[in-house]
Amino acid sequence: MLMLSNEIQSFVERIDHYTDSLEGILSQRINELNVAKGQLDGLLHQLLPPSVAHRFSAGERVAPATFECVTIYYCDIVGYTTIVAQSTALEMVEFLNAQYRMTDAIVEKYDAYKVETIGDADLIASGIPTPNGTKHATEIAKLSIDMMKAFTGFRLPHRPSESLQVRIGLHSGHCAWPFSSPYYSLPYSVI
């Protein structure tokens, strides 16, 4: 009886040790999962408007939508291909990073969202994904004036004696927002 009791006690101790070990591994894995989820949420909030990122994070479907009136800002740099051809890759990275930081700082001041940037071209919208009445036109107009001022004073880091010229276009009208599921390919744009 004593022998059986010792074996049972030993077995129970091994099970307790194994359980403690599994609980530690599980806790570590949960922490790793939470860190990864935080990184994913951060990435979603960098890529998408906050209202859309929040819905994706919650696992909700974001359906396509149409908007009666929004205002879109388009901008590109005059002579961009020449600048690229006459610059090194590192010079272009420094230039684009400076331009993106400048643009992002201006966009943050307005009820606007930078939909897409490809090279030198920006597409910024107001009134989507959250309608803002008739405020969208005023927001984009003020943003455009700030952008023109900023680009006038902007200098290429590797060509400080040269200034940039930009083409800016604005358009207000009907808009479609093309989301159809949380698995829609990114980046996206407005139509």
Solvent accessible surface area in square Angstrom, and as a share of the most:
residue,aa,sasa,rsa
1,M,197,0.88
2,L,137,0.68
3,M,140,0.63
4,L,101,0.50
5,S,56,0.36
6,N,88,0.45
7,E,100,0.45
8,I,95,0.48
9,Q,98,0.43
10,S,48,0.31
11,F,111,0.46
12,V,67,0.39
13,E,97,0.44
14,R,149,0.54
15,I,79,0.40
16,D,79,0.41
17,H,136,0.61
18,Y,131,0.50
19,T,58,0.34
20,D,91,0.47
21,S,50,0.32
22,L,82,0.41
23,E,103,0.46
24,G,42,0.40
25,I,83,0.42
26,L,108,0.54
27,S,57,0.37
28,Q,96,0.43
29,R,131,0.48
30,I,84,0.43
31,N,91,0.47
32,E,84,0.38
33,L,121,0.60
34,N,89,0.45
35,V,94,0.54
36,A,51,0.39
37,K,102,0.43
38,G,44,0.43
39,Q,126,0.56
40,L,100,0.50
41,D,35,0.18
42,G,34,0.33
43,L,92,0.46
44,L,25,0.13
45,H,88,0.39
46,Q,148,0.66
47,L,76,0.38
48,L,2,0.01
49,P,4,0.02
50,P,95,0.60
51,S,52,0.33
52,V,5,0.03
53,A,0,0.00
54,H,118,0.53
55,R,96,0.35
56,F,22,0.09
57,S,38,0.25
58,A,63,0.49
59,G,61,0.58
60,E,77,0.35
61,R,144,0.53
62,V,5,0.03
63,A,52,0.41
64,P,75,0.47
65,A,40,0.31
66,T,92,0.53
67,F,22,0.09
68,E,147,0.66
69,C,62,0.37
70,V,2,0.01
71,T,4,0.02
72,I,10,0.05
73,Y,0,0.00
74,Y,104,0.40
75,C,6,0.04
76,D,38,0.20
77,I,2,0.01
78,V,56,0.32
79,G,36,0.34
80,Y,35,0.13
81,T,109,0.63
82,T,70,0.41
83,I,14,0.07
84,V,61,0.35
85,A,87,0.67
86,Q,115,0.51
87,S,19,0.13
88,T,80,0.47
89,A,84,0.65
90,L,121,0.60
91,E,49,0.22
92,M,17,0.08
93,V,79,0.45
94,E,80,0.36
95,F,0,0.00
96,L,32,0.16
97,N,67,0.34
98,A,22,0.17
99,Q,0,0.00
100,Y,63,0.24
101,R,155,0.56
102,M,35,0.16
103,T,1,0.00
104,D,55,0.28
105,A,59,0.46
106,I,17,0.08
107,V,13,0.08
108,E,143,0.64
109,K,132,0.56
110,Y,41,0.16
111,D,60,0.31
112,A,22,0.17
113,Y,36,0.14
114,K,44,0.19
115,V,8,0.05
116,E,38,0.17
117,T,39,0.23
118,I,123,0.62
119,G,27,0.26
120,D,18,0.09
121,A,41,0.32
122,D,5,0.03
123,L,25,0.13
124,I,0,0.00
125,A,0,0.00
126,S,1,0.01
127,G,3,0.03
128,I,7,0.04
129,P,29,0.18
130,T,87,0.51
131,P,91,0.57
132,N,28,0.15
133,G,59,0.57
134,T,123,0.71
135,K,101,0.43
136,H,8,0.04
137,A,45,0.35
138,T,66,0.38
139,E,20,0.09
140,I,0,0.00
141,A,40,0.31
142,K,106,0.45
143,L,0,0.00
144,S,7,0.05
145,I,87,0.44
146,D,31,0.16
147,M,0,0.00
148,M,102,0.45
149,K,137,0.58
150,A,25,0.19
151,F,3,0.01
152,T,95,0.55
153,G,57,0.54
154,F,22,0.09
155,R,109,0.40
156,L,2,0.01
157,P,66,0.41
158,H,45,0.20
159,R,39,0.14
160,P,91,0.57
161,S,110,0.71
162,E,75,0.34
163,S,64,0.42
164,L,12,0.06
165,Q,124,0.55
166,V,36,0.21
167,R,136,0.50
168,I,48,0.24
169,G,31,0.30
170,L,84,0.42
171,H,112,0.50
172,S,53,0.34
173,G,19,0.19
174,H,117,0.52
175,C,4,0.03
176,A,31,0.24
177,W,4,0.01
178,P,23,0.15
179,F,0,0.00
180,S,44,0.29
181,S,26,0.17
182,P,49,0.31
183,Y,192,0.73
184,Y,72,0.27
185,S,85,0.55
186,L,70,0.35
187,P,97,0.61
188,Y,8,0.03
189,S,41,0.26
190,V,21,0.12
191,I,147,0.75
